[in-house]
Protein backbone atom coordinates (compact mmCIF):
# COMPACT_ATOMS: atom_id res chain seq x y z
CA UNK A 1 0.00 0.00 0.00
CA UNK A 2 1.38 3.41 -0.97
CA UNK A 3 0.20 6.90 -1.82
CA UNK A 4 1.43 9.90 -3.76
CA UNK A 5 0.66 13.27 -2.17
CA UNK A 6 1.57 16.92 -2.65
CA UNK A 7 3.04 19.35 -0.14
CA UNK A 8 5.10 22.45 -0.77
CA UNK A 9 4.61 22.12 -4.53
CA UNK A 10 6.39 18.75 -4.63
CA UNK A 11 5.08 15.20 -4.94
CA UNK A 12 6.13 12.37 -2.64
CA UNK A 13 5.55 8.61 -2.91
CA UNK A 14 5.25 7.16 0.59
CA UNK A 15 4.42 3.99 2.47
CA UNK A 16 3.67 3.56 6.16
CA UNK A 17 6.92 3.80 8.13
CA UNK A 18 8.80 5.98 5.64
CA UNK A 19 10.83 8.94 6.90
CA UNK A 20 10.99 11.82 4.40
CA UNK A 21 12.12 15.45 4.31
CA UNK A 22 9.51 17.95 3.08
CA UNK A 23 9.75 21.72 2.73
CA UNK A 24 9.72 23.55 6.05
CA UNK A 25 6.34 23.41 7.81
CA UNK A 26 6.08 25.99 10.58
CA UNK A 27 3.76 24.39 13.15
CA UNK A 28 3.66 23.47 16.80
CA UNK A 29 1.71 20.24 16.24
CA UNK A 30 3.40 16.86 16.52
CA UNK A 31 1.05 15.14 14.06
CA UNK A 32 0.39 16.22 10.50
CA UNK A 33 -2.30 15.29 8.00
CA UNK A 34 -1.78 15.66 4.25
CA UNK A 35 -5.11 15.75 2.39
CA UNK A 36 -3.92 16.44 -1.14
CA UNK A 37 -3.51 12.83 -2.33
CA UNK A 38 -2.98 12.26 -6.06
CA UNK A 39 -2.86 8.46 -6.14
CA UNK A 40 -3.69 5.69 -3.71
CA UNK A 41 -2.60 2.08 -4.32
CA UNK A 42 -4.11 -0.55 -2.03
CA UNK A 43 -1.84 -3.42 -3.06
CA UNK A 44 -3.88 -4.57 -6.03
CA UNK A 45 -5.49 -1.54 -7.66
CA UNK A 46 -4.48 2.08 -8.13
CA UNK A 47 -7.19 4.61 -7.34
CA UNK A 48 -7.10 8.00 -9.06
CA UNK A 49 -10.77 9.03 -9.13
CA UNK A 50 -11.66 12.24 -7.31
CA UNK A 51 -14.36 10.60 -5.20
CA UNK A 52 -11.93 8.05 -3.73
CA UNK A 53 -9.05 10.51 -3.29
CA UNK A 54 -11.27 13.01 -1.47
CA UNK A 55 -11.55 10.46 1.36
CA UNK A 56 -7.82 9.58 1.43
CA UNK A 57 -5.24 11.24 3.64
CA UNK A 58 -1.68 10.64 4.75
CA UNK A 59 -1.01 10.89 8.50
CA UNK A 60 2.52 11.75 9.63
CA UNK A 61 4.43 12.37 12.82
CA UNK A 62 6.75 15.36 13.09
CA UNK A 63 10.34 14.34 13.90
CA UNK A 64 12.06 17.72 13.65
CA UNK A 65 13.61 20.32 11.41
CA UNK A 66 16.81 19.80 9.46
CA UNK A 67 18.91 21.45 6.77
CA UNK A 68 19.89 20.15 3.38
CA UNK A 69 23.38 20.11 1.88
CA UNK A 70 25.16 23.37 1.24
CA UNK A 71 24.87 24.70 -2.30
CA UNK A 72 27.61 27.08 -3.44
CA UNK A 73 26.86 29.84 -5.96
CA UNK A 74 30.02 31.39 -7.40
CA UNK A 75 29.96 34.12 -10.00
CA UNK A 76 32.76 36.08 -11.55
CA UNK A 77 33.65 38.31 -14.48
CA UNK A 78 36.90 37.60 -16.19
CA UNK A 79 39.61 40.25 -16.24
CA UNK A 80 37.56 42.53 -13.94
CA UNK A 81 38.66 41.24 -10.50
CA UNK A 82 35.03 40.46 -9.63
CA UNK A 83 34.22 37.35 -7.59
CA UNK A 84 31.25 36.60 -5.34
CA UNK A 85 30.61 33.41 -3.36
CA UNK A 86 27.27 32.72 -1.72
CA UNK A 87 26.25 29.58 0.15
CA UNK A 88 22.72 28.35 0.81
CA UNK A 89 21.23 25.54 2.93
CA UNK A 90 17.55 24.76 2.41
CA UNK A 91 15.49 24.10 5.54
CA UNK A 92 13.37 20.94 5.70
CA UNK A 93 10.94 19.29 8.09
CA UNK A 94 11.55 15.59 8.71
CA UNK A 95 8.35 13.55 9.07
CA UNK A 96 7.59 9.87 9.61
CA UNK A 97 4.58 8.46 7.79
CA UNK A 98 2.33 6.77 10.34
CA UNK A 99 -0.52 5.54 8.15
CA UNK A 100 -2.39 6.05 4.92
CA UNK A 101 -6.09 6.41 5.63
CA UNK A 102 -8.57 5.53 2.91
CA UNK A 103 -12.29 4.89 3.16
C-alpha positions in Angstrom: 0.0 0.0 0.0 1.4 3.4 -1.0 0.2 6.9 -1.8 1.4 9.9 -3.8 0.7 13.3 -2.2 1.6 16.9 -2.7 3.0 19.3 -0.1 5.1 22.5 -0.8 4.6 22.1 -4.5 6.4 18.7 -4.6 5.1 15.2 -4.9 6.1 12.4 -2.6 5.5 8.6 -2.9 5.2 7.2 0.6 4.4 4.0 2.5 3.7 3.6 6.2 6.9 3.8 8.1 8.8 6.0 5.6 10.8 8.9 6.9 11.0 11.8 4.4 12.1 15.4 4.3 9.5 18.0 3.1 9.7 21.7 2.7 9.7 23.5 6.1 6.3 23.4 7.8 6.1 26.0 10.6 3.8 24.4 13.1 3.7 23.5 16.8 1.7 20.2 16.2 3.4 16.9 16.5 1.0 15.1 14.1 0.4 16.2 10.5 -2.3 15.3 8.0 -1.8 15.7 4.3 -5.1 15.7 2.4 -3.9 16.4 -1.1 -3.5 12.8 -2.3 -3.0 12.3 -6.1 -2.9 8.5 -6.1 -3.7 5.7 -3.7 -2.6 2.1 -4.3 -4.1 -0.5 -2.0 -1.8 -3.4 -3.1 -3.9 -4.6 -6.0 -5.5 -1.5 -7.7 -4.5 2.1 -8.1 -7.2 4.6 -7.3 -7.1 8.0 -9.1 -10.8 9.0 -9.1 -11.7 12.2 -7.3 -14.4 10.6 -5.2 -11.9 8.0 -3.7 -9.0 10.5 -3.3 -11.3 13.0 -1.5 -11.6 10.5 1.4 -7.8 9.6 1.4 -5.2 11.2 3.6 -1.7 10.6 4.8 -1.0 10.9 8.5 2.5 11.8 9.6 4.4 12.4 12.8 6.7 15.4 13.1 10.3 14.3 13.9 12.1 17.7 13.7 13.6 20.3 11.4 16.8 19.8 9.5 18.9 21.5 6.8 19.9 20.1 3.4 23.4 20.1 1.9 25.2 23.4 1.2 24.9 24.7 -2.3 27.6 27.1 -3.4 26.9 29.8 -6.0 30.0 31.4 -7.4 30.0 34.1 -10.0 32.8 36.1 -11.6 33.6 38.3 -14.5 36.9 37.6 -16.2 39.6 40.2 -16.2 37.6 42.5 -13.9 38.7 41.2 -10.5 35.0 40.5 -9.6 34.2 37.3 -7.6 31.3 36.6 -5.3 30.6 33.4 -3.4 27.3 32.7 -1.7 26.3 29.6 0.2 22.7 28.3 0.8 21.2 25.5 2.9 17.5 24.8 2.4 15.5 24.1 5.5 13.4 20.9 5.7 10.9 19.3 8.1 11.5 15.6 8.7 8.4 13.5 9.1 7.6 9.9 9.6 4.6 8.5 7.8 2.3 6.8 10.3 -0.5 5.5 8.1 -2.4 6.1 4.9 -6.1 6.4 5.6 -8.6 5.5 2.9 -12.3 4.9 3.2 
